Amino acid sequence: MSTQRNKGQDQVSKQKVCLKTTLSPSERGIRLNPKRAFRYYMIRLLRLRGDPFELARGISIGIFVALTPTIPFHTILTVTFCTIGRGNLLAGVIASLLISNPITIPLQYLIAWKLGTMLTGTSFSWQRIKHLMDMIHHAGIFGAAKLIYMQGFKLVGSMLVGGVALALPCAIIVYFLFLYLYMRRKKRQKDRIFKKYGLNDLDPKKKASWNP
């Protein structure tokens, strides 16, 4: 009996080790340490390469979608808005994952519910919203769409108004913040290259138009 029990414990420990090794760094961070996951996604955002305006637009769109009560349509909406708004798609998806996760979603929905009831004058209970969240969590995309349709326009409209009121100012602030960070990084890259090759005496207009 003891040998069988030891073998069973060894198999369980091996499965845990395999699970840890197969998970990506982001998944391991979310499961084990939310701060680590946040830092991981932030580093990925800051290391993205591309046009600063497109990167900032993508992040802004991802943040906007992530803060709206539109689960499980976040990825579809992020892809659609990034395509229409010419934002960087990868930046949008990473930003959406950074903000919308199992830890932050309940707080986002609670704020959207409170803002929605204040702005629209509706009186839906938080218990009803929470019950709807639980049902949507276990439903697929089409099942979630059906559940949302069955709840009626007033409830969905109230939540969307509250979500947009929360998401819009955050998205605007994030856009200008990351635009500043990417532009500063681009300027530093230019300065390093100009200094390395002795091009500091170039015409300022040529310097401004040159892309590293």
BELHU-V903132 format. One record per residue. RES is the residue in three letters. PHI is phi in whole degrees, 0 to 359 (NA if undefined). PSI is psi as a letter, one per 40 degrees, with the letter a starting at -180 (* if undefined). D_CENTER is the distance of its C-alpha to the mean C-alpha in whole Angstrom. Layout:
{{RES,PHI,PSI,D_CENTER} {RES,PHI,PSI,D_CENTER}}
//
This chain:
{{MET,NA,d,50} {SER,294,d,49} {THR,293,d,48} {GLN,295,d,46} {ARG,295,d,44} {ASN,295,d,43} {LYS,297,d,42} {GLY,296,d,40} {GLN,294,d,38} {ASP,296,d,38} {GLN,295,d,36} {VAL,296,d,34} {SER,296,d,33} {LYS,295,d,33} {GLN,296,d,30} {LYS,295,d,28} {VAL,296,d,29} {CYS,296,d,28} {LEU,297,d,24} {LYS,295,d,23} {THR,281,d,24} {THR,276,d,23} {LEU,290,i,19} {SER,289,i,17} {PRO,304,d,16} {SER,293,d,13} {GLU,294,d,14} {ARG,296,d,17} {GLY,295,d,15} {ILE,293,d,13} {ARG,287,d,17} {LEU,258,d,19} {ASN,208,h,17} {PRO,301,d,14} {LYS,296,d,15} {ARG,294,d,15} {ALA,295,d,12} {PHE,300,d,10} {ARG,296,d,13} {TYR,299,d,12} {TYR,291,d,9} {MET,296,d,10} {ILE,296,d,13} {ARG,298,d,12} {LEU,295,d,10} {LEU,290,d,14} {ARG,267,e,16} {LEU,295,i,15} {ARG,249,i,18} {GLY,150,a,19} {ASP,294,h,20} {PRO,303,d,18} {PHE,290,d,18} {GLU,294,d,16} {LEU,296,d,14} {ALA,295,d,13} {ARG,296,d,13} {GLY,299,d,10} {ILE,296,d,8} {SER,299,d,9} {ILE,294,d,9} {GLY,299,d,5} {ILE,294,d,6} {PHE,301,d,9} {VAL,295,d,8} {ALA,297,d,5} {LEU,272,e,8} {THR,267,i,11} {PRO,281,g,13} {THR,238,f,13} {ILE,294,h,12} {PRO,258,f,13} {PHE,257,e,13} {HIS,301,d,9} {THR,295,d,9} {ILE,298,d,13} {LEU,293,d,12} {THR,296,d,9} {VAL,297,d,12} {THR,296,d,15} {PHE,292,d,14} {CYS,293,d,13} {THR,292,d,17} {ILE,290,d,18} {GLY,272,e,17} {ARG,56,f,17} {GLY,261,i,14} {ASN,290,h,13} {LEU,294,d,12} {LEU,298,d,10} {ALA,298,d,9} {GLY,295,d,7} {VAL,293,d,6} {ILE,297,d,5} {ALA,297,d,3} {SER,295,d,2} {LEU,292,d,3} {LEU,295,d,4} {ILE,268,d,4} {SER,262,h,5} {ASN,211,i,8} {PRO,303,d,12} {ILE,279,d,13} {THR,268,d,11} {ILE,302,d,11} {PRO,302,d,15} {LEU,294,d,15} {GLN,298,d,13} {TYR,292,d,15} {LEU,295,d,18} {ILE,294,d,17} {ALA,298,d,17} {TRP,296,d,20} {LYS,294,d,22} {LEU,295,d,21} {GLY,296,d,22} {THR,293,d,25} {MET,290,d,26} {LEU,278,d,25} {THR,256,e,27} {GLY,78,e,30} {THR,279,i,29} {SER,226,f,30} {PHE,281,h,27} {SER,282,i,27} {TRP,294,d,24} {GLN,299,d,26} {ARG,292,d,26} {ILE,296,d,22} {LYS,295,d,22} {HIS,296,d,24} {LEU,295,d,22} {MET,299,d,19} {ASP,296,d,21} {MET,292,d,22} {ILE,295,d,19} {HIS,299,d,18} {HIS,264,e,21} {ALA,256,i,21} {GLY,280,a,20} {ILE,296,d,19} {PHE,290,d,22} {GLY,295,d,23} {ALA,295,d,20} {ALA,298,d,21} {LYS,293,d,25} {LEU,298,d,24} {ILE,296,d,22} {TYR,296,d,25} {MET,290,d,28} {GLN,286,d,26} {GLY,99,i,28} {PHE,291,d,26} {LYS,296,d,27} {LEU,293,d,25} {VAL,296,d,22} {GLY,296,d,23} {SER,297,d,23} {MET,294,d,19} {LEU,293,d,18} {VAL,299,d,20} {GLY,295,d,18} {GLY,294,d,15} {VAL,293,d,15} {ALA,298,d,17} {LEU,281,d,15} {ALA,282,d,12} {LEU,298,d,14} {PRO,297,d,16} {CYS,296,d,12} {ALA,295,d,11} {ILE,295,d,15} {ILE,298,d,15} {VAL,296,d,12} {TYR,301,d,13} {PHE,290,d,17} {LEU,296,d,16} {PHE,287,d,14} {LEU,298,d,17} {TYR,298,d,19} {LEU,295,d,18} {TYR,290,d,18} {MET,293,d,21} {ARG,295,d,23} {ARG,296,d,22} {LYS,296,d,24} {LYS,295,d,27} {ARG,296,d,27} {GLN,298,d,27} {LYS,298,d,30} {ASP,299,d,32} {ARG,295,d,32} {ILE,291,d,33} {PHE,298,d,36} {LYS,291,d,37} {LYS,294,d,37} {TYR,258,e,39} {GLY,64,f,41} {LEU,252,f,40} {ASN,292,e,39} {ASP,271,e,42} {LEU,295,i,41} {ASP,298,h,41} {PRO,304,d,38} {LYS,294,d,37} {LYS,292,d,37} {LYS,298,d,35} {ALA,292,d,32} {SER,274,e,32} {TRP,278,h,32} {ASN,249,h,29} {PRO,288,*,28}}
//
